[in-house]
Amino acid sequence: MINDLIRSLVDYGINNELITKDDEIYVINRILKLLQLDSYEEGTNLGLSFDNLLDEFINYAVDNNLINDTQNSKDEFDTELMNLFVERPSNVLSKFNYYYIINKEKATNYFYNLSVKSNYVRSGRIKKDIKWETMTEYGKLVITINMSKPEKDPKDIAAALNAKSSSYPKCLLCKENEGYQGRINHPARANIRLIPLILNNHQYFMQYSPYAYFNEHCIILDSDHVPMVINQDTFNALIDFVDYLPHYMIGSNADLPIVGGSILTHNHFQGGRYNFPIFDSEVLYNIKKRDYELEILKWPLSTIRIKTKKKDVLLELSTSILNKWINYDNLKLDIISHTNVRHNTITPILRKKDDIYEMYLILRNNRTTDEYPMGIFYQHPEYHNIKKENIGLIEAIGLAILPSRLKNELAIIKDAILNKEDYHNIDEIKKHADWLDRMPNLNELDKDNIDDKLKEYVGITFKNLLEHSGVFKLNDEGLKAFIEFIKI
């Protein structure tokens, strides 16, 4: 059986152009080393799917005591296995640059396909994500329940308590992850490859996200382990990136807790080839000048869009708006820029549409109060049953990333409603009781419409919690203040 598995995986590598026929014997021997075997007899291709093939290798490794039966050990093993099929970084970069000269899209197509075929982008797990669209007054929102990141194995959690501490690599976004074997508290990265970029005269690296939230979801990481920051250098780097890869958008999480992303300790951007809902927003107010347009968008978070063909104009306007917002106060709207710390910042997103730059500047404020200890401009407690984590870059522009627990909880809710059970008394879904009490036409749900109606309600709830993050509410008072703000 193991010979058949080896034959199947080597054929997969050849068929997907990870290796050539000339590499066959070498790769087989390296697989034997990983499996602690001394010999190979020619096997037969089993015709398994790639995911099933990897599962069989993992089962073999567990059954033969090569690895522990934990998720972390399994991930380390299949990562090391697939690393045997990935060229060294210098060769990957040479190919990327070769394709880039021919066509920029060919370069990213090559690099993305390499990341998928080598299983760094874990497409098998990503397929488990649940996804749908909900129409709102702001246009469509894309809702996903994230099932792709594996839950932590209790055995791994216990082992991590006794693991030797290490600061190498310093975090998941450091360049030193390239080829890293992994450890109990740090995922394996043996099969990752990085593409170096110079943005704003500084060294960055591009990789793809292993659990892609959208098409060709890439991460552009600073070569230095330095904190997130939004300033003029940020805008310069974004502009350089879309000039380098004009078919990709790019954005940055905000640089303050609560309104920033999950990793504030390492400066980085996120990009990819995806049309986010915010890009199709209506315009509520605009200012037209000879060299640019400045627009207030109809979007739940307070967003300014700058459209111009000129880099210098884009840079000057973006920097001016950021600096003005950092010190902007409006007590009537609960906007206070500073207490003992700064509270105002921006989530920026940039894309190129033909030869026009479109910069989206989302105004954020992270101030907390006794009434709203998680943030005034943060989803309020009545929506924490759907999402309690902060609203980062991807969600701010219209793609919800909801916790995996919702899959099971929505199934329990469905059964309770159809069976006329009191959901207030069911432990697994008590947290949703008040939310369900507020659901319009709850009594009209039946087996034919309940799935669609629950999804729609989750989508509308996501829209509502995004509105909580808006600093200028889209009512008369808020819009008037917003218009006054952008009149630079």
Secondary structure as UniProt FT lines:
FT   HELIX           2..15
FT   TURN            16..17
FT   HELIX           21..23
FT   HELIX           24..34
FT   TURN            35..36
FT   HELIX           50..63
FT   TURN            64..65
FT   HELIX           71..83
FT   TURN            84..85
FT   HELIX           89..102
FT   HELIX           104..117
FT   TURN            118..119
FT   HELIX           123..126
FT   TURN            127..128
FT   STRAND          130..136
FT   TURN            137..138
FT   STRAND          139..145
FT   HELIX           154..161
FT   TURN            172..173
FT   HELIX           175..177
FT   TURN            178..179
FT   TURN            184..185
FT   TURN            190..191
FT   STRAND          195..199
FT   TURN            200..201
FT   STRAND          202..208
FT   TURN            210..211
FT   TURN            215..216
FT   STRAND          218..222
FT   HELIX           232..244
FT   TURN            246..247
FT   STRAND          249..251
FT   TURN            257..259
FT   STRAND          268..272
FT   HELIX           277..280
FT   STRAND          283..288
FT   STRAND          292..297
FT   STRAND          303..308
FT   HELIX           311..326
FT   HELIX           331..333
FT   STRAND          344..353
FT   TURN            354..355
FT   STRAND          356..365
FT   TURN            373..374
FT   TURN            376..377
FT   HELIX           381..383
FT   TURN            384..386
FT   HELIX           393..396
FT   TURN            397..398
FT   STRAND          399..402
FT   HELIX           405..418
FT   TURN            419..420
FT   HELIX           423..425
FT   HELIX           427..432
FT   HELIX           433..437
FT   TURN            440..441
FT   HELIX           442..444
FT   TURN            447..449
FT   HELIX           450..468
FT   HELIX           476..486
//
